[in-house]
Each structure stands twice: as C-alpha cells, then as structure tokens.
Amino acid sequence: MKLALFGFGQMARVAEAHARGAGHQIGAVFTSRNAADAARLLPGHDAAIDFSVPGAVLAHVEVCAGAGVPLVEGTTGWHGQEAAARRLVEDRGGALVHAANFSVGVHVFYRIVARAAELFRGLDAYDAFIEEAHHARKRDAPSGTALVLKDILLRGLARGDVPVASTRAGQIPGTHRVGFDSAGDQILLVHTARSREAFAAGAVLAARWLAGRRGMYAFADVLENILASERTVL
Ligand SMILES: NC(=O)c1ccc[n+]([C@@H]2O[C@H](COP(=O)([O-])OP(=O)(O)OC[C@H]3O[C@@H](n4cnc5c(N)ncnc54)[C@H](OP(=O)(O)O)[C@@H]3O)[C@@H](O)[C@H]2O)c1
C-alpha cells in the first residue's frame, strides 16, 4: 500500500517503521507545518494514518474524505466530535476506522473486562475502579482507552460510577488496570503495553482492511470481522 501519515511524533514514527517493514510505502507525511498541502498531495494514496493532535482530527477527516483516501484515525481526545466526523465521512462517501487503542490485545482486554463486569453485577460489596498510566508527554487524561473501559464497566455493572485515576510520568507506553475491591479481597486485571509496536501493527492492519471500503467503523468491529474471516490476525 501507499500510505500517508498525519503527525510525525512518537507514534507516527513507529507506524512508519512498521509499515515500511511490512513492505508498504510512505508517500507523504503531514504535520502542522505542511497541513495545507494535504488536499493536493493525498490523491493516489491507498490510506492515511493519523496520530496527531485532537484539534486537527476533523480537518484530517475532511481532507481525506474529499480526496477519496480512507483514514485510520488513531489520535485520542476527540470523541466529543465523533458525530461531526461521521457526518463528514457519510456526506462525502469517505472511509474511516477509529480507535483510542489499536492494540489487538487491548480489544481482547475489553472483552475480559466486559465479562468481569457481568460477573460482578449485583455484588454490591465490590467497588470497581480504573487506573491508567502513560508517558509524561501524553496530552489527554483520562486516556481514551480508560474511557472505553469505564463505559464497558458502567454497562456491565449497571450501577454507580467508576473512578478513573491517571498518571503521566516518564516513558510509560500505556498501562491500564481494572480493579474490583471489597473489604475481604481485590481482583485486578492489567493490560501493559511494552512498546508502541502493537498500536502501529493494529493501525496498519486497519489500513489494509479499510482500503477500498466506505463508511465509519470502530476498530473493535473491524477486528471481529477479520477474526471471523481469517482467524489469524497477527
Ligand atoms: N490509538 C492508539 O492506539 C494510540 C496509541 C498511542 C498514541 N495515540 C494517540 O496518538 C496521538 C499522537 O501521539 P504521539 O505520542 O505520537 O504524540 P506526539 O509525539 O506529540 O506527536 C504529535 C504529532 O502531531 C503533529 N501535529 C500537530 N499539529 C498537527 C496538525 N495540525 N496536523 C498534522 N500534524 C500535527 C506534531 O507535529 P508538529 O507539532 O510539528 O506539527 C507531531 O508530529 C495522541 O492523541 C495519542 O494519544 C493513539
């Protein structure tokens, strides 16, 4: 595939290395300095991958839909604008896959947490909580992944609120803990990202899946579709 990148920070650089390693070509890279060139340079790319800043996401969705280039949206902190993004994609016949977390393992973790929440439903002695930790440069808090986990817990438990604690320090690629705590014991479920490689692999997988499609998809649905058809993902 010929790919374009939006953003060229820590995550986009790992995505670039992963894509090149998998035999794909990087045709263009856009940051705030050359964002105005995107409409002219995007046509001819098979897909674009965005790991930039929340404030630029809608512009990237618009320019990709206008150029007919499918977009893998990995930036976090823009979920309040999801309806506007969907309108842009649908009005212009674009294609978009989005996720706060492109790690396949995290999506398995979501399912484990959903099942745990079901098991704790009605067990009022247990309080659920979420702790997440990321590197000091991450801008949004709580993380998009923590917000998805919170939503899963609220739906599964069908009661109360779930507190989320965020830590921003050092170089931590991303750790999420979900706990169920009572007077007598605690159950802790943990997902630890070892590097950004898993996010990059998921984003490139999503780009491959999206090329030639239209519409707006969550990565969770894409994974289900891939697993149902191919069984082996990574
Ligand atoms: N979905 C996932 O799996 C996943 C995993 C990890 C991280 N993320 C998210 O990915 C995003 C980027 O993370 P990061 O660690 O790579 O951040 P980063 O190192 O700070 O990089 C951000 C990049 O965005 C660029 N940028 C800023 N304004 C822009 C604009 N208007 N148009 C295009 N590019 C622009 C910056 O370059 P200039 O300032 O030079 O323009 C920089 O290259 C964050 O939202 C993070 O939470 C998602």
The ligand as an ORCA input file, in Angstrom:
! r2SCAN-3c Opt
* xyz 0 1
  N      -4.984      4.793     19.004
  C      -3.850      4.302     19.513
  O      -3.589      3.078     19.519
  C      -2.831      5.270     20.057
  C      -1.620      4.816     20.607
  C      -0.683      5.770     21.039
  C      -0.965      7.126     20.934
  N      -2.165      7.517     20.431
  C      -2.525      8.938     20.248
  O      -1.862      9.413     19.083
  C      -1.691     10.833     19.197
  C      -0.228     11.206     18.923
  O       0.576     10.662     19.944
  P       2.173     10.873     19.923
  O       2.670     10.254     21.167
  O       2.733     10.466     18.610
  O       2.233     12.481     20.055
  P       3.437     13.452     19.641
  O       4.739     12.727     19.721
  O       3.246     14.697     20.446
  O       3.164     13.773     18.094
  C       2.107     14.587     17.660
  C       2.381     14.949     16.213
  O       1.270     15.679     15.701
  C       1.782     16.714     14.866
  N       0.800     17.761     14.673
  C       0.460     18.798     15.490
  N      -0.493     19.550     14.912
  C      -0.762     18.971     13.688
  C      -1.624     19.299     12.618
  N      -2.432     20.345     12.666
  N      -1.634     18.473     11.527
  C      -0.817     17.400     11.465
  N       0.045     17.057     12.448
  C       0.071     17.838     13.545
  C       3.044     17.152     15.605
  O       3.960     17.811     14.740
  P       4.106     19.415     14.676
  O       3.872     19.945     16.073
  O       5.477     19.600     14.135
  O       3.060     19.836     13.730
  C       3.621     15.800     15.998
  O       4.390     15.268     14.938
  C      -2.190     11.195     20.605
  O      -3.533     11.620     20.518
  C      -2.106      9.878     21.357
  O      -2.976      9.796     22.476
  C      -3.090      6.625     19.991
*
